Amino acid sequence: MKRLLLSAMALAIGVTTAGGEGVIDHREELLEADREWARVAGSGDLEDLWRFWADDAVMYLEGTLRLTGKTEIQAFVRENRSKPGFSITWTPEGAVTSAAGDLGYTFGVGTITMGEPGGDPQIITKSYVSIWRRTDDGRWECIVET
């Protein structure tokens, strides 16, 4: 699924992995947005966290589960945050942006930890891809998360 998303996005938008003549390279800016998102997610500040998802964002979970829209994503995040021992971290490893600088994706590795008091924690480590859209005011917002 991840390969399919990356391939489709690359074909659809014409990606850049290095700034060409007359092309502004937005990769570092996009990586910084993902790093900031990871920092806020790790802090537990839910009100600040919501700004990173677009209203029409889609989150793909394990199997065939898909959440559509910020409202569904917020409910899912709140539910997981209420579980004992919950924590989340991730590290962006790279970014690709469109030549126009309006779309891009980041990828990396993240870890989610949950556990019952007195029990062994459940630790899930996995690769991720997040597809981003640049807003009219220049912010990056996540539109697809895997």
N, CA, C and O atoms as a GROMACS GRO file, in nm:
protein
  584
    1MET      N    1   0.082  -0.120   0.000
    1MET     CA    2   0.000   0.000   0.000
    1MET      C    3   0.087   0.126   0.000
    1MET      O    4   0.059   0.222  -0.072
    2LYS      N    5   0.193   0.125   0.083
    2LYS     CA    6   0.279   0.243   0.090
    2LYS      C    7   0.348   0.268  -0.044
    2LYS      O    8   0.356   0.383  -0.088
    3ARG      N    9   0.396   0.162  -0.107
    3ARG     CA   10   0.461   0.179  -0.237
    3ARG      C   11   0.364   0.234  -0.340
    3ARG      O   12   0.399   0.319  -0.422
    4LEU      N   13   0.243   0.184  -0.335
    4LEU     CA   14   0.140   0.230  -0.428
    4LEU      C   15   0.113   0.379  -0.408
    4LEU      O   16   0.105   0.454  -0.506
    5LEU      N   17   0.098   0.422  -0.282
    5LEU     CA   18   0.074   0.564  -0.254
    5LEU      C   19   0.189   0.650  -0.304
    5LEU      O   20   0.168   0.754  -0.367
    6LEU      N   21   0.311   0.607  -0.275
    6LEU     CA   22   0.428   0.686  -0.317
    6LEU      C   23   0.438   0.692  -0.469
    6LEU      O   24   0.464   0.798  -0.525
    7SER      N   25   0.419   0.579  -0.534
    7SER     CA   26   0.428   0.576  -0.680
    7SER      C   27   0.321   0.662  -0.744
    7SER      O   28   0.349   0.737  -0.838
    8ALA      N   29   0.198   0.652  -0.694
    8ALA     CA   30   0.089   0.731  -0.749
    8ALA      C   31   0.114   0.880  -0.731
    8ALA      O   32   0.091   0.959  -0.822
    9MET      N   33   0.162   0.917  -0.613
    9MET     CA   34   0.188   1.058  -0.589
    9MET      C   35   0.300   1.109  -0.678
    9MET      O   36   0.291   1.218  -0.734
   10ALA      N   37   0.406   1.031  -0.692
   10ALA     CA   38   0.518   1.072  -0.776
   10ALA      C   39   0.475   1.093  -0.920
   10ALA      O   40   0.514   1.190  -0.984
   11LEU      N   41   0.394   1.001  -0.971
   11LEU     CA   42   0.348   1.014  -1.109
   11LEU      C   43   0.251   1.130  -1.126
   11LEU      O   44   0.253   1.199  -1.228
   12ALA      N   45   0.167   1.152  -1.027
   12ALA     CA   46   0.062   1.253  -1.039
   12ALA      C   47   0.116   1.395  -1.030
   12ALA      O   48   0.064   1.485  -1.097
   13ILE      N   49   0.218   1.417  -0.948
   13ILE     CA   50   0.259   1.556  -0.924
   13ILE      C   51   0.395   1.592  -0.981
   13ILE      O   52   0.429   1.710  -0.983
   14GLY      N   53   0.472   1.497  -1.025
   14GLY     CA   54   0.606   1.529  -1.074
   14GLY      C   55   0.692   1.576  -0.960
   14GLY      O   56   0.699   1.696  -0.933
   15VAL      N   57   0.759   1.485  -0.892
   15VAL     CA   58   0.830   1.518  -0.770
   15VAL      C   59   0.969   1.571  -0.796
   15VAL      O   60   1.027   1.553  -0.903
   16THR      N   61   1.021   1.636  -0.693
   16THR     CA   62   1.159   1.682  -0.697
   16THR      C   63   1.230   1.632  -0.573
   16THR      O   64   1.178   1.644  -0.462
   17THR      N   65   1.347   1.576  -0.590
   17THR     CA   66   1.429   1.537  -0.476
   17THR      C   67   1.549   1.629  -0.464
   17THR      O   68   1.627   1.615  -0.370
   18ALA      N   69   1.564   1.720  -0.554
   18ALA     CA   70   1.668   1.820  -0.547
   18ALA      C   71   1.619   1.942  -0.624
   18ALA      O   72   1.554   1.931  -0.728
   19GLY      N   73   1.653   2.059  -0.571
   19GLY     CA   74   1.609   2.182  -0.637
   19GLY      C   75   1.674   2.198  -0.773
   19GLY      O   76   1.797   2.197  -0.783
   20GLY      N   77   1.595   2.212  -0.877
   20GLY     CA   78   1.646   2.237  -1.010
   20GLY      C   79   1.646   2.386  -1.036
   20GLY      O   80   1.606   2.465  -0.951
   21GLU      N   81   1.692   2.425  -1.152
   21GLU     CA   82   1.695   2.566  -1.186
   21GLU      C   83   1.554   2.623  -1.185
   21GLU      O   84   1.465   2.573  -1.253
   22GLY      N   85   1.535   2.728  -1.108
   22GLY     CA   86   1.404   2.793  -1.099
   22GLY      C   87   1.304   2.721  -1.010
   22GLY      O   88   1.189   2.764  -1.000
   23VAL      N   89   1.345   2.611  -0.945
   23VAL     CA   90   1.256   2.535  -0.857
   23VAL      C   91   1.299   2.559  -0.714
   23VAL      O   92   1.416   2.542  -0.680
   24ILE      N   93   1.204   2.597  -0.630
   24ILE     CA   94   1.233   2.614  -0.488
   24ILE      C   95   1.220   2.479  -0.420
   24ILE      O   96   1.118   2.412  -0.434
   25ASP      N   97   1.322   2.440  -0.347
   25ASP     CA   98   1.325   2.311  -0.278
   25ASP      C   99   1.260   2.327  -0.140
   25ASP      O  100   1.312   2.397  -0.054
   26HIS      N  101   1.146   2.262  -0.120
   26HIS     CA  102   1.070   2.273   0.005
   26HIS      C  103   1.090   2.153   0.096
   26HIS      O  104   1.020   2.140   0.197
   27ARG      N  105   1.184   2.065   0.064
   27ARG     CA  106   1.200   1.943   0.142
   27ARG      C  107   1.232   1.970   0.289
   27ARG      O  108   1.170   1.912   0.378
   28GLU      N  109   1.328   2.057   0.315
   28GLU     CA  110   1.367   2.082   0.454
   28GLU      C  111   1.252   2.145   0.532
   28GLU      O  112   1.230   2.112   0.649
   29GLU      N  113   1.179   2.233   0.469
   29GLU     CA  114   1.062   2.295   0.530
   29GLU      C  115   0.957   2.188   0.566
   29GLU      O  116   0.898   2.192   0.674
   30LEU      N  117   0.936   2.095   0.477
   30LEU     CA  118   0.839   1.988   0.502
   30LEU      C  119   0.889   1.894   0.612
   30LEU      O  120   0.811   1.852   0.698
   31LEU      N  121   1.017   1.860   0.609
   31LEU     CA  122   1.074   1.778   0.716
   31LEU      C  123   1.059   1.847   0.851
   31LEU      O  124   1.028   1.781   0.951
   32GLU      N  125   1.079   1.977   0.855
   32GLU     CA  126   1.065   2.050   0.980
   32GLU      C  127   0.920   2.046   1.029
   32GLU      O  128   0.896   2.037   1.150
   33ALA      N  129   0.823   2.054   0.938
   33ALA     CA  130   0.682   2.043   0.978
   33ALA      C  131   0.656   1.906   1.040
   33ALA      O  132   0.585   1.896   1.141
   34ASP      N  133   0.712   1.800   0.982
   34ASP     CA  134   0.693   1.665   1.037
   34ASP      C  135   0.763   1.652   1.172
   34ASP      O  136   0.709   1.589   1.263
   35ARG      N  137   0.882   1.709   1.186
   35ARG     CA  138   0.953   1.706   1.316
   35ARG      C  139   0.873   1.778   1.424
   35ARG      O  140   0.864   1.732   1.537
   36GLU      N  141   0.815   1.891   1.386
   36GLU     CA  142   0.734   1.968   1.482
   36GLU      C  143   0.610   1.888   1.520
   36GLU      O  144   0.571   1.887   1.637
   37TRP      N  145   0.548   1.822   1.424
   37TRP     CA  146   0.431   1.738   1.451
   37TRP      C  147   0.468   1.628   1.550
   37TRP      O  148   0.394   1.602   1.645
   38ALA      N  149   0.583   1.563   1.529
   38ALA     CA  150   0.628   1.458   1.620
   38ALA      C  151   0.652   1.514   1.760
   38ALA      O  152   0.617   1.449   1.859
   39ARG      N  153   0.710   1.633   1.769
   39ARG     CA  154   0.735   1.695   1.900
   39ARG      C  155   0.603   1.722   1.972
   39ARG      O  156   0.589   1.691   2.091
   40VAL      N  157   0.507   1.780   1.902
   40VAL     CA  158   0.377   1.810   1.962
   40VAL      C  159   0.304   1.682   2.001
   40VAL      O  160   0.244   1.675   2.108
   41ALA      N  161   0.308   1.581   1.914
   41ALA     CA  162   0.243   1.453   1.945
   41ALA      C  163   0.303   1.391   2.071
   41ALA      O  164   0.230   1.337   2.154
   42GLY      N  165   0.433   1.400   2.085
   42GLY     CA  166   0.499   1.345   2.203
   42GLY      C  167   0.469   1.422   2.330
   42GLY      O  168   0.477   1.366   2.440
   43SER      N  169   0.436   1.549   2.316
   43SER     CA  170   0.406   1.633   2.433
   43SER      C  171   0.269   1.605   2.492
   43SER      O  172   0.244   1.635   2.608
   44GLY      N  173   0.179   1.547   2.412
   44GLY     CA  174   0.043   1.520   2.459
   44GLY      C  175  -0.052   1.638   2.447
   44GLY      O  176  -0.165   1.629   2.493
   45ASP      N  177  -0.009   1.748   2.387
   45ASP     CA  178  -0.094   1.867   2.371
   45ASP      C  179  -0.190   1.846   2.254
   45ASP      O  180  -0.158   1.879   2.140
   46LEU      N  181  -0.308   1.792   2.283
   46LEU     CA  182  -0.402   1.758   2.177
   46LEU      C  183  -0.453   1.881   2.103
   46LEU      O  184  -0.471   1.876   1.981
   47GLU      N  185  -0.476   1.990   2.172
   47GLU     CA  186  -0.527   2.109   2.104
   47GLU      C  187  -0.429   2.159   1.998
   47GLU      O  188  -0.471   2.204   1.891
   48ASP      N  189  -0.300   2.152   2.027
   48ASP     CA  190  -0.200   2.193   1.929
   48ASP      C  191  -0.185   2.087   1.820
   48ASP      O  192  -0.152   2.119   1.706
   49LEU      N  193  -0.209   1.961   1.855
   49LEU     CA  194  -0.192   1.851   1.760
   49LEU      C  195  -0.287   1.859   1.642
   49LEU      O  196  -0.250   1.822   1.530
   50TRP      N  197  -0.408   1.906   1.665
   50TRP     CA  198  -0.511   1.905   1.558
   50TRP      C  199  -0.471   1.989   1.438
   50TRP      O  200  -0.518   1.962   1.327
   51ARG      N  201  -0.388   2.088   1.456
   51ARG     CA  202  -0.352   2.177   1.344
   51ARG      C  203  -0.274   2.106   1.234
   51ARG      O  204  -0.264   2.158   1.123
   52PHE      N  205  -0.219   1.989   1.261
   52PHE     CA  206  -0.137   1.920   1.162
   52PHE      C  207  -0.219   1.840   1.061
   52PHE      O  208  -0.167   1.805   0.955
   53TRP      N  209  -0.345   1.810   1.092
   53TRP     CA  210  -0.430   1.736   0.997
   53TRP      C  211  -0.521   1.831   0.922
   53TRP      O  212  -0.577   1.924   0.980
   54ALA      N  213  -0.536   1.809   0.794
   54ALA     CA  214  -0.634   1.883   0.714
   54ALA      C  215  -0.774   1.836   0.755
   54ALA      O  216  -0.790   1.725   0.805
   55ASP      N  217  -0.873   1.920   0.734
   55ASP     CA  218  -1.011   1.881   0.767
   55ASP      C  219  -1.055   1.757   0.690
   55ASP      O  220  -1.136   1.679   0.740
   56ASP      N  221  -1.001   1.739   0.570
   56ASP     CA  222  -1.039   1.625   0.486
   56ASP      C  223  -0.934   1.512   0.488
   56ASP      O  224  -0.930   1.430   0.397
   57ALA      N  225  -0.851   1.510   0.591
   57ALA     CA  226  -0.744   1.410   0.601
   57ALA      C  227  -0.800   1.268   0.608
   57ALA      O  228  -0.913   1.245   0.651
   58VAL      N  229  -0.718   1.174   0.565
   58VAL     CA  230  -0.750   1.031   0.572
   58VAL      C  231  -0.634   0.961   0.643
   58VAL      O  232  -0.517   0.985   0.613
   59MET      N  233  -0.669   0.874   0.738
   59MET     CA  234  -0.569   0.797   0.811
   59MET      C  235  -0.594   0.649   0.783
   59MET      O  236  -0.703   0.597   0.809
   60TYR      N  237  -0.492   0.582   0.729
   60TYR     CA  238  -0.500   0.438   0.703
   60TYR      C  239  -0.433   0.366   0.819
   60TYR      O  240  -0.318   0.393   0.853
   61LEU      N  241  -0.507   0.273   0.879
   61LEU     CA  242  -0.456   0.195   0.990
   61LEU      C  243  -0.429   0.053   0.943
   61LEU      O  244  -0.443   0.023   0.824
   62GLU      N  245  -0.389  -0.032   1.034
   62GLU     CA  246  -0.360  -0.171   0.997
   62GLU      C  247  -0.482  -0.236   0.933
   62GLU      O  248  -0.596  -0.203   0.966
   63GLY      N  249  -0.457  -0.328   0.843
   63GLY     CA  250  -0.567  -0.397   0.776
   63GLY      C  251  -0.638  -0.303   0.681
   63GLY      O  252  -0.575  -0.230   0.605
   64THR      N  253  -0.770  -0.304   0.686
   64THR     CA  254  -0.849  -0.222   0.595
   64THR      C  255  -0.916  -0.105   0.665
   64THR      O  256  -0.998  -0.036   0.605
   65LEU      N  257  -0.881  -0.081   0.791
   65LEU     CA  258  -0.943   0.028   0.865
   65LEU      C  259  -0.894   0.163   0.813
   65LEU      O  260  -0.774   0.185   0.796
   66ARG      N  261  -0.990   0.252   0.787
   66ARG     CA  262  -0.958   0.386   0.737
   66ARG      C  263  -1.044   0.487   0.811
   66ARG      O  264  -1.164   0.466   0.827
   67LEU      N  265  -0.983   0.595   0.855
   67LEU     CA  266  -1.055   0.706   0.917
   67LEU      C  267  -1.057   0.821   0.818
   67LEU      O  268  -0.954   0.854   0.758
   68THR      N  269  -1.174   0.882   0.801
   68THR     CA  270  -1.188   0.989   0.703
   68THR      C  271  -1.234   1.115   0.773
   68THR      O  272  -1.339   1.116   0.838
   69GLY      N  273  -1.157   1.221   0.760
   69GLY     CA  274  -1.192   1.350   0.817
   69GLY      C  275  -1.130   1.371   0.954
   69GLY      O  276  -1.105   1.276   1.029
   70LYS      N  277  -1.105   1.496   0.986
   70LYS     CA  278  -1.040   1.531   1.111
   70LYS      C  279  -1.122   1.487   1.232
   70LYS      O  280  -1.064   1.449   1.334
   71THR      N  281  -1.254   1.491   1.224
   71THR     CA  282  -1.338   1.452   1.337
   71THR      C  283  -1.317   1.306   1.375
   71THR      O  284  -1.303   1.275   1.493
   72GLU      N  285  -1.314   1.215   1.276
   72GLU     CA  286  -1.290   1.073   1.303
   72GLU      C  287  -1.149   1.052   1.357
   72GLU      O  288  -1.128   0.972   1.448
   73ILE      N  289  -1.053   1.122   1.302
   73ILE     CA  290  -0.915   1.109   1.347
   73ILE      C  291  -0.902   1.157   1.491
   73ILE      O  292  -0.835   1.093   1.571
   74GLN      N  293  -0.966   1.269   1.524
   74GLN     CA  294  -0.960   1.320   1.660
   74GLN      C  295  -1.018   1.220   1.760
   74GLN      O  296  -0.960   1.199   1.866
   75ALA      N  297  -1.130   1.158   1.727
   75ALA     CA  298  -1.191   1.059   1.817
   75ALA      C  299  -1.096   0.942   1.839
   75ALA      O  300  -1.080   0.895   1.951
   76PHE      N  301  -1.034   0.894   1.732
   76PHE     CA  302  -0.939   0.783   1.741
   76PHE      C  303  -0.819   0.820   1.827
   76PHE      O  304  -0.778   0.742   1.913
   77VAL      N  305  -0.764   0.939   1.806
   77VAL     CA  306  -0.647   0.984   1.882
   77VAL      C  307  -0.683   0.999   2.029
   77VAL      O  308  -0.607   0.956   2.116
   78ARG      N  309  -0.797   1.060   2.059
   78ARG     CA  310  -0.839   1.075   2.198
   78ARG      C  311  -0.853   0.940   2.267
   78ARG      O  312  -0.809   0.922   2.381
   79GLU      N  313  -0.915   0.844   2.198
   79GLU     CA  314  -0.933   0.710   2.254
   79GLU      C  315  -0.798   0.646   2.286
   79GLU      O  316  -0.779   0.589   2.394
   80ASN      N  317  -0.704   0.653   2.192
   80ASN     CA  318  -0.572   0.593   2.216
   80ASN      C  319  -0.495   0.665   2.325
   80ASN      O  320  -0.426   0.601   2.405
   81ARG      N  321  -0.504   0.796   2.328
   81ARG     CA  322  -0.434   0.874   2.431
   81ARG      C  323  -0.483   0.841   2.571
   81ARG      O  324  -0.410   0.860   2.668
   82SER      N  325  -0.606   0.792   2.583
   82SER     CA  326  -0.661   0.760   2.715
   82SER      C  327  -0.615   0.624   2.766
   82SER      O  328  -0.639   0.590   2.882
   83LYS      N  329  -0.549   0.545   2.682
   83LYS     CA  330  -0.503   0.412   2.723
   83LYS      C  331  -0.380   0.426   2.812
   83LYS      O  332  -0.294   0.511   2.789
   84PRO      N  333  -0.372   0.341   2.915
   84PRO     CA  334  -0.258   0.347   3.007
   84PRO      C  335  -0.126   0.326   2.934
   84PRO      O  336  -0.115   0.241   2.846
   85GLY      N  337  -0.027   0.405   2.970
   85GLY     CA  338   0.106   0.388   2.915
   85GLY      C  339   0.124   0.431   2.771
   85GLY      O  340   0.225   0.400   2.709
   86PHE      N  341   0.025   0.502   2.716
   86PHE     CA  342   0.034   0.541   2.575
   86PHE      C  343   0.145   0.644   2.554
   86PHE      O  344   0.158   0.741   2.629
   87SER      N  345   0.225   0.620   2.451
   87SER     CA  346   0.320   0.721   2.404
   87SER      C  347   0.343   0.697   2.255
   87SER      O  348   0.324   0.586   2.205
   88ILE      N  349   0.383   0.802   2.187
   88ILE     CA  350   0.410   0.793   2.043
   88ILE      C  351   0.530   0.880   2.010
   88ILE      O  352   0.543   0.992   2.058
   89THR      N  353   0.616   0.824   1.928
   89THR     CA  354   0.731   0.898   1.877
   89THR      C  355   0.753   0.859   1.732
   89THR      O  356   0.717   0.749   1.691
   90TRP      N  357   0.810   0.948   1.655
   90TRP     CA  358   0.853   0.913   1.520
   90TRP      C  359   0.964   1.006   1.477
   90TRP      O  360   0.981   1.116   1.529
   91THR      N  361   1.040   0.957   1.381
   91THR     CA  362   1.152   1.032   1.328
   91THR      C  363   1.141   1.036   1.176
   91THR      O  364   1.153   0.933   1.110
   92PRO      N  365   1.119   1.154   1.121
   92PRO     CA  366   1.117   1.166   0.974
   92PRO      C  367   1.257   1.138   0.919
   92PRO      O  368   1.357   1.189   0.971
   93GLU      N  369   1.262   1.058   0.814
   93GLU     CA  370   1.390   1.024   0.753
   93GLU      C  371   1.411   1.091   0.618
   93GLU      O  372   1.524   1.099   0.569
   94GLY      N  373   1.304   1.138   0.557
   94GLY     CA  374   1.318   1.201   0.427
   94GLY      C  375   1.189   1.267   0.383
   94GLY      O  376   1.083   1.245   0.442
   95ALA      N  377   1.201   1.347   0.280
   95ALA     CA  378   1.084   1.417   0.225
   95ALA      C  379   1.104   1.435   0.076
   95ALA      O  380   1.216   1.445   0.025
   96VAL      N  381   0.992   1.438   0.007
   96VAL     CA  382   0.990   1.467  -0.137
   96VAL      C  383   0.878   1.569  -0.156
   96VAL      O  384   0.771   1.556  -0.097
   97THR      N  385   0.903   1.668  -0.239
   97THR     CA  386   0.799   1.768  -0.267
   97THR      C  387   0.778   1.781  -0.416
   97THR      O  388   0.866   1.749  -0.497
   98SER      N  389   0.661   1.830  -0.451
   98SER     CA  390   0.631   1.855  -0.591
   98SER      C  391   0.711   1.974  -0.640
   98SER      O  392   0.756   2.057  -0.561
   99ALA      N  393   0.729   1.982  -0.770
   99ALA     CA  394   0.801   2.096  -0.828
   99ALA      C  395   0.731   2.227  -0.796
   99ALA      O  396   0.796   2.330  -0.780
  100ALA      N  397   0.598   2.223  -0.786
  100ALA     CA  398   0.522   2.343  -0.754
  100ALA      C  399   0.529   2.378  -0.605
  100ALA      O  400   0.495   2.490  -0.566
  101GLY      N  401   0.574   2.284  -0.522
  101GLY     CA  402   0.586   2.310  -0.378
  101GLY      C  403   0.456   2.308  -0.303
  101GLY      O  404   0.449   2.356  -0.190
  102ASP      N  405   0.351   2.251  -0.363
  102ASP     CA  406   0.220   2.250  -0.296
  102ASP      C  407   0.181   2.115  -0.239
  102ASP      O  408   0.087   2.106  -0.160
  103LEU      N  409   0.253   2.008  -0.277
  103LEU     CA  410   0.229   1.874  -0.225
  103LEU      C  411   0.363   1.809  -0.194
  103LEU      O  412   0.466   1.843  -0.253
  104GLY      N  413   0.360   1.716  -0.102
  104GLY     CA  414   0.482   1.642  -0.071
  104GLY      C  415   0.452   1.527   0.021
  104GLY      O  416   0.339   1.510   0.067
  105TYR      N  417   0.553   1.448   0.048
  105TYR     CA  418   0.536   1.342   0.145
  105TYR      C  419   0.662   1.328   0.228
  105TYR      O  420   0.773   1.357   0.182
  106THR      N  421   0.643   1.281   0.351
  106THR     CA  422   0.753   1.249   0.440
  106THR      C  423   0.743   1.101   0.474
  106THR      O  424   0.636   1.040   0.463
  107PHE      N  425   0.855   1.044   0.515
  107PHE     CA  426   0.856   0.904   0.554
  107PHE      C  427   0.959   0.886   0.664
  107PHE      O  428   1.054   0.962   0.678
  108GLY      N  429   0.936   0.781   0.743
  108GLY     CA  430   1.027   0.753   0.853
  108GLY      C  431   0.981   0.633   0.932
  108GLY      O  432   0.910   0.547   0.881
  109VAL      N  433   1.024   0.628   1.057
  109VAL     CA  434   0.991   0.518   1.146
  109VAL      C  435   0.933   0.575   1.275
  109VAL      O  436   0.983   0.674   1.329
  110GLY      N  437   0.826   0.511   1.323
  110GLY     CA  438   0.762   0.554   1.446
  110GLY      C  439   0.739   0.439   1.541
  110GLY      O  440   0.739   0.323   1.502
  111THR      N  441   0.719   0.473   1.669
  111THR     CA  442   0.693   0.374   1.773
  111THR      C  443   0.575   0.419   1.858
  111THR      O  444   0.569   0.532   1.904
  112ILE      N  445   0.482   0.327   1.876
  112ILE     CA  446   0.367   0.349   1.964
  112ILE      C  447   0.379   0.249   2.077
  112ILE      O  448   0.402   0.130   2.055
  113THR      N  449   0.362   0.298   2.201
  113THR     CA  450   0.368   0.212   2.320
  113THR      C  451   0.238   0.226   2.396
  113THR      O  452   0.189   0.337   2.419
  114MET      N  453   0.182   0.112   2.436
  114MET     CA  454   0.062   0.107   2.520
  114MET      C  455   0.078  -0.009   2.616
  114MET      O  456   0.150  -0.105   2.588
  115GLY      N  457   0.011  -0.001   2.728
  115GLY     CA  458   0.018  -0.113   2.821
  115GLY      C  459  -0.069  -0.093   2.941
  115GLY      O  460  -0.097   0.020   2.982
  116GLU      N  461  -0.112  -0.203   2.999
  116GLU     CA  462  -0.190  -0.200   3.121
  116GLU      C  463  -0.095  -0.188   3.240
  116GLU      O  464   0.017  -0.241   3.234
  117PRO      N  465  -0.136  -0.121   3.347
  117PRO     CA  466  -0.052  -0.115   3.466
  117PRO      C  467  -0.016  -0.255   3.515
  117PRO      O  468  -0.104  -0.341   3.527
  118GLY      N  469   0.111  -0.279   3.542
  118GLY     CA  470   0.157  -0.408   3.590
  118GLY      C  471   0.178  -0.511   3.481
  118GLY      O  472   0.232  -0.618   3.508
  119GLY      N  473   0.138  -0.480   3.359
  119GLY     CA  474   0.156  -0.573   3.248
  119GLY      C  475   0.270  -0.532   3.159
  119GLY      O  476   0.326  -0.423   3.174
  120ASP      N  477   0.304  -0.618   3.068
  120ASP     CA  478   0.409  -0.585   2.972
  120ASP      C  479   0.354  -0.483   2.871
  120ASP      O  480   0.242  -0.497   2.823
  121PRO      N  481   0.434  -0.382   2.838
  121PRO     CA  482   0.387  -0.285   2.739
  121PRO      C  483   0.382  -0.347   2.600
  121PRO      O  484   0.462  -0.434   2.565
  122GLN      N  485   0.287  -0.300   2.521
  122GLN     CA  486   0.280  -0.339   2.381
  122GLN      C  487   0.352  -0.230   2.302
  122GLN      O  488   0.314  -0.114   2.306
  123ILE      N  489   0.456  -0.269   2.231
  123ILE     CA  490   0.536  -0.173   2.155
  123ILE      C  491   0.525  -0.208   2.007
  123ILE      O  492   0.555  -0.319   1.964
  124ILE      N  493   0.480  -0.109   1.930
  124ILE     CA  494   0.463  -0.127   1.785
  124ILE      C  495   0.558  -0.029   1.716
  124ILE      O  496   0.548   0.092   1.734
  125THR      N  497   0.649  -0.084   1.638
  125THR     CA  498   0.741   0.000   1.559
  125THR      C  499   0.712  -0.027   1.413
  125THR      O  500   0.707  -0.142   1.369
  126LYS      N  501   0.693   0.081   1.337
  126LYS     CA  502   0.661   0.062   1.196
  126LYS      C  503   0.706   0.182   1.114
  126LYS      O  504   0.728   0.291   1.167
  127SER      N  505   0.719   0.158   0.986
  127SER     CA  506   0.747   0.266   0.892
  127SER      C  507   0.618   0.341   0.863
  127SER      O  508   0.509   0.286   0.875
  128TYR      N  509   0.632   0.466   0.825
  128TYR     CA  510   0.513   0.546   0.791
  128TYR      C  511   0.541   0.631   0.669
  128TYR      O  512   0.656   0.656   0.632
  129VAL      N  513   0.433   0.675   0.607
  129VAL     CA  514   0.436   0.774   0.501
  129VAL      C  515   0.323   0.872   0.531
  129VAL      O  516   0.211   0.831   0.558
  130SER      N  517   0.353   1.000   0.525
  130SER     CA  518   0.250   1.103   0.540
  130SER      C  519   0.254   1.192   0.415
  130SER      O  520   0.360   1.239   0.374
  131ILE      N  521   0.138   1.213   0.356
  131ILE     CA  522   0.127   1.300   0.240
  131ILE      C  523   0.074   1.434   0.288
  131ILE      O  524  -0.022   1.441   0.364
  132TRP      N  525   0.137   1.539   0.243
  132TRP     CA  526   0.110   1.675   0.291
  132TRP      C  527   0.066   1.766   0.177
  132TRP      O  528   0.101   1.747   0.061
  133ARG      N  529  -0.013   1.867   0.216
  133ARG     CA  530  -0.056   1.972   0.123
  133ARG      C  531  -0.018   2.106   0.187
  133ARG      O  532  -0.035   2.127   0.307
  134ARG      N  533   0.032   2.194   0.103
  134ARG     CA  534   0.068   2.329   0.150
  134ARG      C  535  -0.058   2.416   0.143
  134ARG      O  536  -0.125   2.420   0.040
  135THR      N  537  -0.089   2.484   0.252
  135THR     CA  538  -0.207   2.569   0.258
  135THR      C  539  -0.178   2.706   0.196
  135THR      O  540  -0.063   2.739   0.168
  136ASP      N  541  -0.282   2.782   0.175
  136ASP     CA  542  -0.266   2.916   0.116
  136ASP      C  543  -0.178   3.007   0.202
  136ASP      O  544  -0.112   3.097   0.151
  137ASP      N  545  -0.177   2.982   0.335
  137ASP     CA  546  -0.094   3.065   0.423
  137ASP      C  547   0.047   3.008   0.443
  137ASP      O  548   0.123   3.058   0.526
  138GLY      N  549   0.082   2.903   0.366
  138GLY     CA  550   0.217   2.851   0.368
  138GLY      C  551   0.244   2.737   0.465
  138GLY      O  552   0.354   2.682   0.466
  139ARG      N  553   0.145   2.701   0.546
  139ARG     CA  554   0.162   2.588   0.637
  139ARG      C  555   0.149   2.457   0.562
  139ARG      O  556   0.087   2.451   0.456
  140TRP      N  557   0.209   2.352   0.617
  140TRP     CA  558   0.191   2.217   0.563
  140TRP      C  559   0.090   2.145   0.652
  140TRP      O  560   0.100   2.153   0.775
  141GLU      N  561  -0.006   2.076   0.591
  141GLU     CA  562  -0.103   1.996   0.666
  141GLU      C  563  -0.108   1.856   0.607
  141GLU      O  564  -0.100   1.838   0.486
  142CYS      N  565  -0.123   1.758   0.696
  142CYS     CA  566  -0.125   1.619   0.652
  142CYS      C  567  -0.262   1.588   0.591
  142CYS      O  568  -0.365   1.616   0.651
  143ILE      N  569  -0.260   1.529   0.471
  143ILE     CA  570  -0.386   1.490   0.406
  143ILE      C  571  -0.404   1.339   0.401
  143ILE      O  572  -0.517   1.291   0.394
  144VAL      N  573  -0.293   1.263   0.406
  144VAL     CA  574  -0.301   1.117   0.412
  144VAL      C  575  -0.191   1.069   0.505
  144VAL      O  576  -0.075   1.108   0.492
  145GLU      N  577  -0.231   0.983   0.600
  145GLU     CA  578  -0.135   0.927   0.694
  145GLU      C  579  -0.146   0.775   0.691
  145GLU      O  580  -0.256   0.719   0.694
  146THR      N  581  -0.030   0.710   0.686
  146THR     CA  582  -0.031   0.563   0.691
  146THR      C  583   0.044   0.516   0.813
  146THR      O  584   0.055   0.395   0.836
   0.00000   0.00000   0.00000
